[in-house]
Amino acid sequence: MNSKKIENFVTIYQKLNKDNLALLEDIYHQDVVFIDPLHTVEGLKELEQYFSHLYSNLQSITFNIDESVEIADRGFLYWTMTYCHPSLNRGKPINVSGHSRIKFHNERVIFHQDYVDTNTMIFEHIPLVGKVIKYLKKRASK
């Protein structure tokens, strides 16, 4: 069973959008380190700026938390992200599975690392690059 802190994290994360990024203060520690496959961000203000830039480029984004596990001060979230970006996949929804490893300090997340396949998330949806990646994946699976 998950504690209140992981439930609170999930609830707020699923509400996030470009207009309510101040909610990040409710779940992240001021000294948070946030890592995804493309960026490393240190500090709450920098994280707010990163999310602001990220959300401003998207038409929509949602996270469905498929499973969560909590062990002591650590949490593990398995999720499906659905997003629309005007320059990718002709603006149609893209679904990507991933997971996050988080560490709490005083009820707030001080460390958050996302694991996601960037090819599936971005590169396969760029017209020419996507065709090359799909070709290479097909060749590698033979």
N, CA, C and O atoms as CSV, one atom per row, in Angstrom:
chain,resi,resn,atom,element,x,y,z
A,1,MET,N,N,0.841,-1.192,0.000
A,1,MET,CA,C,0.000,0.000,0.000
A,1,MET,C,C,0.879,1.246,0.000
A,1,MET,O,O,1.863,1.318,0.736
A,2,ASN,N,N,0.527,2.210,-0.812
A,2,ASN,CA,C,1.300,3.436,-0.904
A,2,ASN,C,C,0.883,4.424,0.176
A,2,ASN,O,O,-0.257,4.428,0.641
A,3,SER,N,N,1.829,5.249,0.554
A,3,SER,CA,C,1.554,6.257,1.574
A,3,SER,C,C,0.883,7.470,0.953
A,3,SER,O,O,0.693,7.561,-0.260
A,4,LYS,N,N,0.536,8.386,1.823
A,4,LYS,CA,C,-0.106,9.628,1.388
A,4,LYS,C,C,0.809,10.432,0.466
A,4,LYS,O,O,0.329,11.086,-0.460
A,5,LYS,N,N,2.136,10.391,0.711
A,5,LYS,CA,C,3.049,11.218,-0.092
A,5,LYS,C,C,3.083,10.780,-1.558
A,5,LYS,O,O,3.112,11.629,-2.448
A,6,ILE,N,N,3.080,9.478,-1.822
A,6,ILE,CA,C,3.095,9.047,-3.226
A,6,ILE,C,C,1.731,9.271,-3.867
A,6,ILE,O,O,1.650,9.617,-5.046
A,7,GLU,N,N,0.667,9.078,-3.106
A,7,GLU,CA,C,-0.674,9.357,-3.632
A,7,GLU,C,C,-0.818,10.839,-3.971
A,7,GLU,O,O,-1.388,11.186,-5.006
A,8,ASN,N,N,-0.307,11.708,-3.109
A,8,ASN,CA,C,-0.348,13.148,-3.345
A,8,ASN,C,C,0.462,13.510,-4.592
A,8,ASN,O,O,0.021,14.312,-5.416
A,9,PHE,N,N,1.643,12.915,-4.723
A,9,PHE,CA,C,2.490,13.165,-5.888
A,9,PHE,C,C,1.754,12.813,-7.178
A,9,PHE,O,O,1.720,13.604,-8.120
A,10,VAL,N,N,1.168,11.621,-7.209
A,10,VAL,CA,C,0.458,11.151,-8.409
A,10,VAL,C,C,-0.734,12.059,-8.713
A,10,VAL,O,O,-0.935,12.447,-9.864
A,11,THR,N,N,-1.517,12.396,-7.705
A,11,THR,CA,C,-2.698,13.247,-7.894
A,11,THR,C,C,-2.315,14.591,-8.504
A,11,THR,O,O,-2.937,15.042,-9.466
A,12,ILE,N,N,-1.297,15.223,-7.947
A,12,ILE,CA,C,-0.883,16.537,-8.457
A,12,ILE,C,C,-0.257,16.408,-9.839
A,12,ILE,O,O,-0.528,17.229,-10.715
A,13,TYR,N,N,0.572,15.398,-10.048
A,13,TYR,CA,C,1.231,15.229,-11.346
A,13,TYR,C,C,0.223,15.066,-12.472
A,13,TYR,O,O,0.427,15.575,-13.574
A,14,GLN,N,N,-0.863,14.358,-12.195
A,14,GLN,CA,C,-1.878,14.147,-13.220
A,14,GLN,C,C,-2.694,15.403,-13.493
A,14,GLN,O,O,-3.377,15.480,-14.515
A,15,LYS,N,N,-2.638,16.374,-12.614
A,15,LYS,CA,C,-3.359,17.640,-12.813
A,15,LYS,C,C,-2.528,18.688,-13.550
A,15,LYS,O,O,-3.075,19.668,-14.055
A,16,LEU,N,N,-1.221,18.491,-13.614
A,16,LEU,CA,C,-0.334,19.528,-14.144
A,16,LEU,C,C,-0.683,19.916,-15.576
A,16,LEU,O,O,-1.002,19.075,-16.416
A,17,ASN,N,N,-0.612,21.208,-15.818
A,17,ASN,CA,C,-0.714,21.750,-17.170
A,17,ASN,C,C,0.019,23.089,-17.183
A,17,ASN,O,O,0.536,23.524,-16.154
A,18,LYS,N,N,0.065,23.736,-18.331
A,18,LYS,CA,C,0.845,24.971,-18.457
A,18,LYS,C,C,0.329,26.097,-17.568
A,18,LYS,O,O,1.056,27.056,-17.307
A,19,ASP,N,N,-0.907,26.000,-17.102
A,19,ASP,CA,C,-1.501,27.082,-16.315
A,19,ASP,C,C,-1.395,26.888,-14.809
A,19,ASP,O,O,-1.758,27.791,-14.055
A,20,ASN,N,N,-0.905,25.730,-14.343
A,20,ASN,CA,C,-0.870,25.515,-12.896
A,20,ASN,C,C,0.466,24.941,-12.412
A,20,ASN,O,O,0.495,24.158,-11.463
A,21,LEU,N,N,1.550,25.320,-13.051
A,21,LEU,CA,C,2.856,24.779,-12.693
A,21,LEU,C,C,3.310,25.165,-11.288
A,21,LEU,O,O,4.282,24.603,-10.783
A,22,ALA,N,N,2.634,26.103,-10.655
A,22,ALA,CA,C,2.938,26.436,-9.259
A,22,ALA,C,C,2.680,25.231,-8.354
A,22,ALA,O,O,3.209,25.171,-7.244
A,23,LEU,N,N,1.875,24.271,-8.814
A,23,LEU,CA,C,1.621,23.049,-8.043
A,23,LEU,C,C,2.898,22.236,-7.817
A,23,LEU,O,O,2.960,21.417,-6.900
A,24,LEU,N,N,3.908,22.460,-8.649
A,24,LEU,CA,C,5.170,21.739,-8.474
A,24,LEU,C,C,5.741,21.973,-7.074
A,24,LEU,O,O,6.394,21.092,-6.513
A,25,GLU,N,N,5.496,23.156,-6.511
A,25,GLU,CA,C,5.975,23.486,-5.163
A,25,GLU,C,C,5.385,22.553,-4.111
A,25,GLU,O,O,5.993,22.341,-3.062
A,26,ASP,N,N,4.218,22.000,-4.378
A,26,ASP,CA,C,3.557,21.119,-3.414
A,26,ASP,C,C,4.156,19.717,-3.375
A,26,ASP,O,O,3.940,18.980,-2.413
A,27,ILE,N,N,4.909,19.341,-4.412
A,27,ILE,CA,C,5.418,17.968,-4.461
A,27,ILE,C,C,6.938,17.866,-4.576
A,27,ILE,O,O,7.508,16.815,-4.281
A,28,TYR,N,N,7.599,18.938,-4.998
A,28,TYR,CA,C,9.048,18.888,-5.172
A,28,TYR,C,C,9.770,19.732,-4.125
A,28,TYR,O,O,9.322,20.821,-3.768
A,29,HIS,N,N,10.877,19.217,-3.651
A,29,HIS,CA,C,11.765,19.911,-2.725
A,29,HIS,C,C,12.474,21.032,-3.481
A,29,HIS,O,O,12.688,20.919,-4.688
A,30,GLN,N,N,12.839,22.102,-2.797
A,30,GLN,CA,C,13.499,23.232,-3.471
A,30,GLN,C,C,14.843,22.836,-4.087
A,30,GLN,O,O,15.307,23.496,-5.017
A,31,ASP,N,N,15.475,21.769,-3.582
A,31,ASP,CA,C,16.766,21.320,-4.110
A,31,ASP,C,C,16.632,20.082,-5.001
A,31,ASP,O,O,17.574,19.299,-5.119
A,32,VAL,N,N,15.481,19.906,-5.621
A,32,VAL,CA,C,15.225,18.729,-6.440
A,32,VAL,C,C,16.232,18.601,-7.584
A,32,VAL,O,O,16.693,19.590,-8.152
A,33,VAL,N,N,16.551,17.352,-7.897
A,33,VAL,CA,C,17.302,17.016,-9.112
A,33,VAL,C,C,16.348,16.193,-9.962
A,33,VAL,O,O,15.851,15.154,-9.529
A,34,PHE,N,N,16.096,16.672,-11.185
A,34,PHE,CA,C,15.171,16.025,-12.110
A,34,PHE,C,C,15.965,15.625,-13.346
A,34,PHE,O,O,16.636,16.453,-13.962
A,35,ILE,N,N,15.882,14.340,-13.701
A,35,ILE,CA,C,16.647,13.835,-14.849
A,35,ILE,C,C,15.688,13.097,-15.778
A,35,ILE,O,O,14.923,12.235,-15.346
A,36,ASP,N,N,15.741,13.450,-17.061
A,36,ASP,CA,C,15.057,12.659,-18.077
A,36,ASP,C,C,16.088,12.359,-19.162
A,36,ASP,O,O,17.212,12.852,-19.069
A,37,PRO,N,N,15.760,11.582,-20.174
A,37,PRO,CA,C,16.774,11.205,-21.158
A,37,PRO,C,C,17.418,12.376,-21.903
A,37,PRO,O,O,18.485,12.213,-22.495
A,38,LEU,N,N,16.796,13.536,-21.882
A,38,LEU,CA,C,17.326,14.667,-22.634
A,38,LEU,C,C,17.878,15.796,-21.777
A,38,LEU,O,O,18.629,16.629,-22.283
A,39,HIS,N,N,17.527,15.849,-20.488
A,39,HIS,CA,C,17.909,16.975,-19.638
A,39,HIS,C,C,18.183,16.549,-18.205
A,39,HIS,O,O,17.672,15.534,-17.730
A,40,THR,N,N,18.991,17.335,-17.535
A,40,THR,CA,C,19.147,17.263,-16.089
A,40,THR,C,C,18.894,18.660,-15.567
A,40,THR,O,O,19.506,19.624,-16.025
A,41,VAL,N,N,17.987,18.767,-14.602
A,41,VAL,CA,C,17.581,20.061,-14.056
A,41,VAL,C,C,17.796,20.017,-12.550
A,41,VAL,O,O,17.418,19.046,-11.895
A,42,GLU,N,N,18.398,21.056,-12.002
A,42,GLU,CA,C,18.645,21.119,-10.564
A,42,GLU,C,C,17.969,22.348,-9.976
A,42,GLU,O,O,18.212,23.471,-10.420
A,43,GLY,N,N,17.123,22.133,-8.978
A,43,GLY,CA,C,16.434,23.220,-8.290
A,43,GLY,C,C,14.997,23.370,-8.743
A,43,GLY,O,O,14.664,23.137,-9.905
A,44,LEU,N,N,14.142,23.766,-7.794
A,44,LEU,CA,C,12.711,23.892,-8.068
A,44,LEU,C,C,12.414,24.970,-9.107
A,44,LEU,O,O,11.602,24.743,-10.004
A,45,LYS,N,N,13.044,26.126,-9.010
A,45,LYS,CA,C,12.786,27.205,-9.976
A,45,LYS,C,C,13.178,26.774,-11.387
A,45,LYS,O,O,12.464,27.058,-12.349
A,46,GLU,N,N,14.313,26.087,-11.507
A,46,GLU,CA,C,14.749,25.596,-12.811
A,46,GLU,C,C,13.786,24.539,-13.344
A,46,GLU,O,O,13.525,24.476,-14.545
A,47,LEU,N,N,13.258,23.704,-12.438
A,47,LEU,CA,C,12.282,22.697,-12.846
A,47,LEU,C,C,11.002,23.354,-13.353
A,47,LEU,O,O,10.438,22.918,-14.357
A,48,GLU,N,N,10.543,24.393,-12.672
A,48,GLU,CA,C,9.356,25.125,-13.129
A,48,GLU,C,C,9.595,25.718,-14.520
A,48,GLU,O,O,8.708,25.670,-15.372
A,49,GLN,N,N,10.782,26.272,-14.754
A,49,GLN,CA,C,11.105,26.837,-16.071
A,49,GLN,C,C,11.145,25.736,-17.139
A,49,GLN,O,O,10.655,25.925,-18.252
A,50,TYR,N,N,11.726,24.602,-16.791
A,50,TYR,CA,C,11.802,23.482,-17.724
A,50,TYR,C,C,10.396,23.011,-18.109
A,50,TYR,O,O,10.097,22.836,-19.290
A,51,PHE,N,N,9.538,22.808,-17.109
A,51,PHE,CA,C,8.167,22.375,-17.384
A,51,PHE,C,C,7.407,23.435,-18.176
A,51,PHE,O,O,6.629,23.101,-19.069
A,52,SER,N,N,7.623,24.689,-17.861
A,52,SER,CA,C,6.952,25.772,-18.583
A,52,SER,C,C,7.314,25.725,-20.068
A,52,SER,O,O,6.444,25.841,-20.930
A,53,HIS,N,N,8.586,25.557,-20.353
A,53,HIS,CA,C,9.030,25.471,-21.746
A,53,HIS,C,C,8.458,24.211,-22.407
A,53,HIS,O,O,7.972,24.261,-23.537
A,54,LEU,N,N,8.521,23.095,-21.698
A,54,LEU,CA,C,8.017,21.826,-22.220
A,54,LEU,C,C,6.534,21.918,-22.553
A,54,LEU,O,O,6.115,21.544,-23.649
A,55,TYR,N,N,5.743,22.414,-21.611
A,55,TYR,CA,C,4.296,22.481,-21.794
A,55,TYR,C,C,3.899,23.521,-22.848
A,55,TYR,O,O,2.869,23.366,-23.505
A,56,SER,N,N,4.694,24.565,-23.016
A,56,SER,CA,C,4.340,25.587,-24.012
A,56,SER,C,C,4.459,25.069,-25.432
A,56,SER,O,O,3.838,25.617,-26.342
A,57,ASN,N,N,5.254,24.010,-25.640
A,57,ASN,CA,C,5.435,23.448,-26.975
A,57,ASN,C,C,4.459,22.322,-27.301
A,57,ASN,O,O,4.435,21.823,-28.426
A,58,LEU,N,N,3.654,21.924,-26.319
A,58,LEU,CA,C,2.738,20.802,-26.517
A,58,LEU,C,C,1.301,21.270,-26.687
A,58,LEU,O,O,0.883,22.269,-26.101
A,59,GLN,N,N,0.556,20.534,-27.496
A,59,GLN,CA,C,-0.874,20.802,-27.608
A,59,GLN,C,C,-1.613,20.179,-26.425
A,59,GLN,O,O,-2.592,20.739,-25.931
A,60,SER,N,N,-1.136,19.016,-25.973
A,60,SER,CA,C,-1.717,18.363,-24.809
A,60,SER,C,C,-0.744,17.316,-24.294
A,60,SER,O,O,0.120,16.833,-25.026
A,61,ILE,N,N,-0.901,16.971,-23.002
A,61,ILE,CA,C,-0.104,15.903,-22.394
A,61,ILE,C,C,-0.863,15.368,-21.190
A,61,ILE,O,O,-1.394,16.130,-20.382
A,62,THR,N,N,-0.905,14.035,-21.084
A,62,THR,CA,C,-1.501,13.392,-19.922
A,62,THR,C,C,-0.628,12.218,-19.513
A,62,THR,O,O,0.063,11.617,-20.336
A,63,PHE,N,N,-0.673,11.906,-18.228
A,63,PHE,CA,C,0.028,10.746,-17.693
A,63,PHE,C,C,-0.989,9.830,-17.045
A,63,PHE,O,O,-1.764,10.255,-16.189
A,64,ASN,N,N,-0.986,8.580,-17.452
A,64,ASN,CA,C,-1.792,7.570,-16.787
A,64,ASN,C,C,-0.819,6.724,-15.972
A,64,ASN,O,O,0.061,6.072,-16.533
A,65,ILE,N,N,-0.975,6.734,-14.655
A,65,ILE,CA,C,-0.103,5.952,-13.792
A,65,ILE,C,C,-0.643,4.527,-13.763
A,65,ILE,O,O,-1.717,4.267,-13.221
A,66,ASP,N,N,0.117,3.612,-14.353
A,66,ASP,CA,C,-0.303,2.220,-14.457
A,66,ASP,C,C,-0.049,1.453,-13.166
A,66,ASP,O,O,-0.807,0.551,-12.809
A,67,GLU,N,N,1.022,1.819,-12.471
A,67,GLU,CA,C,1.376,1.126,-11.237
A,67,GLU,C,C,2.335,2.008,-10.447
A,67,GLU,O,O,3.134,2.745,-11.024
A,68,SER,N,N,2.251,1.925,-9.140
A,68,SER,CA,C,3.214,2.635,-8.297
A,68,SER,C,C,3.620,1.736,-7.146
A,68,SER,O,O,2.818,0.960,-6.625
A,69,VAL,N,N,4.884,1.856,-6.759
A,69,VAL,CA,C,5.442,1.066,-5.675
A,69,VAL,C,C,6.219,2.016,-4.781
A,69,VAL,O,O,6.912,2.909,-5.268
A,70,GLU,N,N,6.104,1.824,-3.481
A,70,GLU,CA,C,6.854,2.653,-2.546
A,70,GLU,C,C,7.618,1.763,-1.586
A,70,GLU,O,O,7.068,0.825,-1.010
A,71,ILE,N,N,8.892,2.073,-1.426
A,71,ILE,CA,C,9.753,1.358,-0.483
A,71,ILE,C,C,10.526,2.413,0.300
A,71,ILE,O,O,11.386,3.106,-0.243
A,72,ALA,N,N,10.203,2.520,1.580
A,72,ALA,CA,C,10.829,3.513,2.471
A,72,ALA,C,C,10.648,4.911,1.877
A,72,ALA,O,O,9.517,5.358,1.689
A,73,ASP,N,N,11.753,5.605,1.580
A,73,ASP,CA,C,11.668,6.976,1.061
A,73,ASP,C,C,11.753,7.037,-0.460
A,73,ASP,O,O,12.001,8.100,-1.029
A,74,ARG,N,N,11.549,5.907,-1.111
A,74,ARG,CA,C,11.654,5.843,-2.574
A,74,ARG,C,C,10.333,5.403,-3.192
A,74,ARG,O,O,9.560,4.652,-2.597
A,75,GLY,N,N,10.100,5.895,-4.405
A,75,GLY,CA,C,8.903,5.511,-5.133
A,75,GLY,C,C,9.256,5.153,-6.564
A,75,GLY,O,O,10.218,5.671,-7.131
A,76,PHE,N,N,8.472,4.269,-7.134
A,76,PHE,CA,C,8.663,3.823,-8.511
A,76,PHE,C,C,7.306,3.879,-9.197
A,76,PHE,O,O,6.350,3.241,-8.758
A,77,LEU,N,N,7.233,4.639,-10.264
A,77,LEU,CA,C,5.979,4.836,-10.985
A,77,LEU,C,C,6.134,4.301,-12.402
A,77,LEU,O,O,7.127,4.573,-13.076
A,78,TYR,N,N,5.150,3.544,-12.840
A,78,TYR,CA,C,5.117,3.028,-14.204
A,78,TYR,C,C,3.930,3.693,-14.883
A,78,TYR,O,O,2.803,3.618,-14.393
A,79,TRP,N,N,4.185,4.340,-16.004
A,79,TRP,CA,C,3.169,5.210,-16.582
A,79,TRP,C,C,3.123,5.109,-18.099
A,79,TRP,O,O,4.022,4.581,-18.754
A,80,THR,N,N,2.025,5.645,-18.620
A,80,THR,CA,C,1.870,5.841,-20.058
A,80,THR,C,C,1.596,7.323,-20.266
A,80,THR,O,O,0.643,7.882,-19.723
A,81,MET,N,N,2.446,7.937,-21.057
A,81,MET,CA,C,2.295,9.354,-21.390
A,81,MET,C,C,1.652,9.445,-22.771
A,81,MET,O,O,2.063,8.755,-23.704
A,82,THR,N,N,0.659,10.285,-22.889
A,82,THR,CA,C,0.037,10.568,-24.184
A,82,THR,C,C,0.173,12.057,-24.416
A,82,THR,O,O,-0.260,12.869,-23.599
A,83,TYR,N,N,0.781,12.409,-25.543
A,83,TYR,CA,C,0.961,13.829,-25.829
A,83,TYR,C,C,0.782,14.117,-27.310
A,83,TYR,O,O,0.881,13.231,-28.159
A,84,CYS,N,N,0.517,15.378,-27.586
A,84,CYS,CA,C,0.416,15.859,-28.967
A,84,CYS,C,C,1.356,17.045,-29.126
A,84,CYS,O,O,1.316,18.002,-28.353
A,85,HIS,N,N,2.192,16.959,-30.135
A,85,HIS,CA,C,3.118,18.043,-30.467
A,85,HIS,C,C,2.879,18.379,-31.934
A,85,HIS,O,O,2.817,17.472,-32.764
A,86,PRO,N,N,2.745,19.654,-32.273
A,86,PRO,CA,C,2.406,20.010,-33.655
A,86,PRO,C,C,3.430,19.562,-34.699
A,86,PRO,O,O,3.086,19.414,-35.872
A,87,SER,N,N,4.680,19.344,-34.290
A,87,SER,CA,C,5.721,18.965,-35.249
A,87,SER,C,C,5.981,17.462,-35.312
A,87,SER,O,O,6.806,17.007,-36.105
A,88,LEU,N,N,5.286,16.693,-34.483
A,88,LEU,CA,C,5.529,15.256,-34.446
A,88,LEU,C,C,4.255,14.483,-34.755
A,88,LEU,O,O,3.177,14.830,-34.272
A,89,ASN,N,N,4.381,13.451,-35.551
A,89,ASN,CA,C,3.258,12.554,-35.873
A,89,ASN,C,C,2.055,13.327,-36.431
A,89,ASN,O,O,0.903,12.968,-36.185
A,90,ARG,N,N,2.340,14.369,-37.170
A,90,ARG,CA,C,1.299,15.227,-37.767
A,90,ARG,C,C,0.331,15.773,-36.714
A,90,ARG,O,O,-0.843,16.009,-36.999
A,91,GLY,N,N,0.838,15.970,-35.494
A,91,GLY,CA,C,0.012,16.524,-34.427
A,91,GLY,C,C,-0.931,15.537,-33.774
A,91,GLY,O,O,-1.707,15.902,-32.891
A,92,LYS,N,N,-0.867,14.271,-34.210
A,92,LYS,CA,C,-1.727,13.239,-33.627
A,92,LYS,C,C,-1.117,12.722,-32.323
A,92,LYS,O,O,0.088,12.854,-32.111
A,93,PRO,N,N,-1.940,12.134,-31.449
A,93,PRO,CA,C,-1.436,11.645,-30.158
A,93,PRO,C,C,-0.334,10.595,-30.298
A,93,PRO,O,O,-0.363,9.743,-31.186
A,94,ILE,N,N,0.621,10.687,-29.403
A,94,ILE,CA,C,1.724,9.736,-29.306
A,94,ILE,C,C,1.665,9.134,-27.909
A,94,ILE,O,O,1.619,9.867,-26.921
A,95,ASN,N,N,1.667,7.807,-27.818
A,95,ASN,CA,C,1.662,7.103,-26.535
A,95,ASN,C,C,3.042,6.531,-26.270
A,95,ASN,O,O,3.636,5.885,-27.134
A,96,VAL,N,N,3.546,6.773,-25.071
A,96,VAL,CA,C,4.872,6.302,-24.699
A,96,VAL,C,C,4.814,5.729,-23.282
A,96,VAL,O,O,4.303,6.370,-22.363
A,97,SER,N,N,5.335,4.536,-23.120
A,97,SER,CA,C,5.436,3.949,-21.778
A,97,SER,C,C,6.785,4.307,-21.182
A,97,SER,O,O,7.785,4.428,-21.890
A,98,GLY,N,N,6.793,4.474,-19.875
A,98,GLY,CA,C,8.036,4.777,-19.179
A,98,GLY,C,C,7.880,4.540,-17.695
A,98,GLY,O,O,6.833,4.092,-17.227
A,99,HIS,N,N,8.915,4.840,-16.976
A,99,HIS,CA,C,8.828,4.750,-15.526
A,99,HIS,C,C,9.714,5.800,-14.880
A,99,HIS,O,O,10.640,6.329,-15.496
A,100,SER,N,N,9.409,6.084,-13.635
A,100,SER,CA,C,10.116,7.105,-12.877
A,100,SER,C,C,10.581,6.508,-11.557
A,100,SER,O,O,9.907,5.682,-10.941
A,101,ARG,N,N,11.753,6.959,-11.153
A,101,ARG,CA,C,12.299,6.618,-9.836
A,101,ARG,C,C,12.370,7.920,-9.062
A,101,ARG,O,O,12.997,8.880,-9.510
A,102,ILE,N,N,11.736,7.957,-7.912
A,102,ILE,CA,C,11.722,9.189,-7.131
A,102,ILE,C,C,12.193,8.904,-5.708
A,102,ILE,O,O,12.040,7.797,-5.192
A,103,LYS,N,N,12.768,9.929,-5.090
A,103,LYS,CA,C,13.210,9.830,-3.696
A,103,LYS,C,C,12.626,11.008,-2.941
A,103,LYS,O,O,12.700,12.150,-3.395
A,104,PHE,N,N,12.046,10.722,-1.788
A,104,PHE,CA,C,11.423,11.759,-0.967
A,104,PHE,C,C,12.364,12.251,0.128
A,104,PHE,O,O,13.196,11.505,0.646
A,105,HIS,N,N,12.208,13.512,0.456
A,105,HIS,CA,C,12.866,14.116,1.617
A,105,HIS,C,C,11.846,15.060,2.249
A,105,HIS,O,O,11.415,16.025,1.618
A,106,ASN,N,N,11.464,14.785,3.486
A,106,ASN,CA,C,10.459,15.610,4.178
A,106,ASN,C,C,9.181,15.775,3.360
A,106,ASN,O,O,8.700,16.890,3.159
A,107,GLU,N,N,8.641,14.659,2.894
A,107,GLU,CA,C,7.360,14.621,2.176
A,107,GLU,C,C,7.392,15.196,0.754
A,107,GLU,O,O,6.365,15.201,0.075
A,108,ARG,N,N,8.543,15.674,0.298
A,108,ARG,CA,C,8.638,16.208,-1.060
A,108,ARG,C,C,9.705,15.430,-1.844
A,108,ARG,O,O,10.625,14.851,-1.267
A,109,VAL,N,N,9.555,15.435,-3.146
A,109,VAL,CA,C,10.501,14.714,-4.012
A,109,VAL,C,C,11.767,15.549,-4.161
A,109,VAL,O,O,11.729,16.705,-4.581
A,110,ILE,N,N,12.897,14.926,-3.802
A,110,ILE,CA,C,14.186,15.598,-3.927
A,110,ILE,C,C,14.976,15.056,-5.125
A,110,ILE,O,O,15.925,15.688,-5.590
A,111,PHE,N,N,14.574,13.885,-5.615
A,111,PHE,CA,C,15.222,13.283,-6.780
A,111,PHE,C,C,14.154,12.611,-7.625
A,111,PHE,O,O,13.307,11.883,-7.109
A,112,HIS,N,N,14.201,12.860,-8.933
A,112,HIS,CA,C,13.222,12.286,-9.865
A,112,HIS,C,C,13.970,11.970,-11.158
A,112,HIS,O,O,14.531,12.859,-11.799
A,113,GLN,N,N,13.968,10.690,-11.531
A,113,GLN,CA,C,14.588,10.301,-12.790
A,113,GLN,C,C,13.581,9.525,-13.622
A,113,GLN,O,O,12.994,8.547,-13.160
A,114,ASP,N,N,13.389,9.981,-14.862
A,114,ASP,CA,C,12.484,9.321,-15.807
A,114,ASP,C,C,13.282,8.449,-16.760
A,114,ASP,O,O,14.360,8.818,-17.226
A,115,TYR,N,N,12.719,7.282,-17.032
A,115,TYR,CA,C,13.292,6.347,-17.997
A,115,TYR,C,C,12.255,6.146,-19.100
A,115,TYR,O,O,11.149,5.664,-18.854
A,116,VAL,N,N,12.636,6.524,-20.321
A,116,VAL,CA,C,11.718,6.428,-21.449
A,116,VAL,C,C,12.548,6.298,-22.723
A,116,VAL,O,O,13.647,6.847,-22.810
A,117,ASP,N,N,12.034,5.583,-23.695
A,117,ASP,CA,C,12.704,5.405,-24.976
A,117,ASP,C,C,12.504,6.666,-25.821
A,117,ASP,O,O,11.399,6.931,-26.295
A,118,THR,N,N,13.573,7.439,-26.008
A,118,THR,CA,C,13.446,8.691,-26.773
A,118,THR,C,C,13.140,8.440,-28.248
A,118,THR,O,O,12.559,9.299,-28.911
A,119,ASN,N,N,13.521,7.280,-28.767
A,119,ASN,CA,C,13.158,6.979,-30.155
A,119,ASN,C,C,11.649,6.912,-30.289
A,119,ASN,O,O,11.071,7.499,-31.204
A,120,THR,N,N,11.004,6.186,-29.365
A,120,THR,CA,C,9.549,6.055,-29.385
A,120,THR,C,C,8.878,7.392,-29.073
A,120,THR,O,O,7.831,7.717,-29.633
A,121,MET,N,N,9.487,8.153,-28.181
A,121,MET,CA,C,8.885,9.407,-27.732
A,121,MET,C,C,8.988,10.514,-28.782
A,121,MET,O,O,8.046,11.283,-28.969
A,122,ILE,N,N,10.126,10.593,-29.463
A,122,ILE,CA,C,10.352,11.735,-30.355
A,122,ILE,C,C,10.776,11.309,-31.761
A,122,ILE,O,O,10.064,11.548,-32.736
A,123,PHE,N,N,11.928,10.685,-31.846
A,123,PHE,CA,C,12.619,10.537,-33.123
A,123,PHE,C,C,11.860,9.728,-34.175
A,123,PHE,O,O,11.963,10.023,-35.366
A,124,GLU,N,N,11.097,8.710,-33.757
A,124,GLU,CA,C,10.334,7.925,-34.732
A,124,GLU,C,C,9.208,8.727,-35.372
A,124,GLU,O,O,8.631,8.292,-36.368
A,125,HIS,N,N,8.892,9.880,-34.820
A,125,HIS,CA,C,7.776,10.684,-35.316
A,125,HIS,C,C,8.225,11.884,-36.145
A,125,HIS,O,O,7.409,12.718,-36.539
A,126,ILE,N,N,9.512,11.964,-36.403
A,126,ILE,CA,C,10.047,12.982,-37.313
A,126,ILE,C,C,10.134,12.319,-38.684
A,126,ILE,O,O,10.786,11.283,-38.811
A,127,PRO,N,N,9.499,12.879,-39.717
A,127,PRO,CA,C,9.339,12.168,-40.986
A,127,PRO,C,C,10.557,11.381,-41.497
A,127,PRO,O,O,10.472,10.154,-41.565
A,128,LEU,N,N,11.641,11.990,-41.845
A,128,LEU,CA,C,12.773,11.266,-42.424
A,128,LEU,C,C,13.514,10.441,-41.374
A,128,LEU,O,O,13.857,9.284,-41.620
A,129,VAL,N,N,13.758,11.025,-40.220
A,129,VAL,CA,C,14.477,10.331,-39.149
A,129,VAL,C,C,13.695,9.105,-38.707
A,129,VAL,O,O,14.288,8.051,-38.478
A,130,GLY,N,N,12.394,9.217,-38.583
A,130,GLY,CA,C,11.554,8.105,-38.155
A,130,GLY,C,C,11.658,6.909,-39.078
A,130,GLY,O,O,11.724,5.767,-38.624
A,131,LYS,N,N,11.672,7.172,-40.362
A,131,LYS,CA,C,11.790,6.069,-41.331
A,131,LYS,C,C,13.122,5.346,-41.178
A,131,LYS,O,O,13.179,4.119,-41.267
A,132,VAL,N,N,14.184,6.098,-40.950
A,132,VAL,CA,C,15.508,5.496,-40.772
A,132,VAL,C,C,15.537,4.651,-39.492
A,132,VAL,O,O,16.046,3.531,-39.507
A,133,ILE,N,N,15.008,5.165,-38.413
A,133,ILE,CA,C,15.003,4.429,-37.142
A,133,ILE,C,C,14.176,3.156,-37.268
A,133,ILE,O,O,14.596,2.097,-36.799
A,134,LYS,N,N,13.021,3.244,-37.885
A,134,LYS,CA,C,12.179,2.052,-38.048
A,134,LYS,C,C,12.877,1.010,-38.927
A,134,LYS,O,O,12.783,-0.188,-38.659
A,135,TYR,N,N,13.569,1.455,-39.965
A,135,TYR,CA,C,14.328,0.559,-40.834
A,135,TYR,C,C,15.437,-0.138,-40.037
A,135,TYR,O,O,15.624,-1.349,-40.157
A,136,LEU,N,N,16.170,0.630,-39.227
A,136,LEU,CA,C,17.254,0.069,-38.448
A,136,LEU,C,C,16.751,-0.915,-37.391
A,136,LEU,O,O,17.383,-1.943,-37.149
A,137,LYS,N,N,15.628,-0.607,-36.771
A,137,LYS,CA,C,15.043,-1.534,-35.794
A,137,LYS,C,C,14.643,-2.844,-36.474
A,137,LYS,O,O,14.855,-3.928,-35.929
A,138,LYS,N,N,14.066,-2.731,-37.666
A,138,LYS,CA,C,13.647,-3.931,-38.385
A,138,LYS,C,C,14.853,-4.777,-38.748
A,138,LYS,O,O,14.819,-6.000,-38.608
A,139,ARG,N,N,15.917,-4.140,-39.211
A,139,ARG,CA,C,17.141,-4.851,-39.576
A,139,ARG,C,C,17.790,-5.522,-38.372
A,139,ARG,O,O,18.294,-6.642,-38.465
A,140,ALA,N,N,17.770,-4.817,-37.236
A,140,ALA,CA,C,18.404,-5.347,-36.022
A,140,ALA,C,C,17.640,-6.531,-35.452
A,140,ALA,O,O,18.215,-7.355,-34.741
A,141,SER,N,N,16.352,-6.625,-35.756
A,141,SER,CA,C,15.547,-7.720,-35.190
A,141,SER,C,C,15.603,-8.990,-36.028
A,141,SER,O,O,15.015,-10.004,-35.650
A,142,LYS,N,N,16.291,-8.952,-37.144
A,142,LYS,CA,C,16.383,-10.147,-38.016
A,142,LYS,C,C,17.472,-11.071,-37.537
A,142,LYS,O,O,17.699,-12.121,-38.138
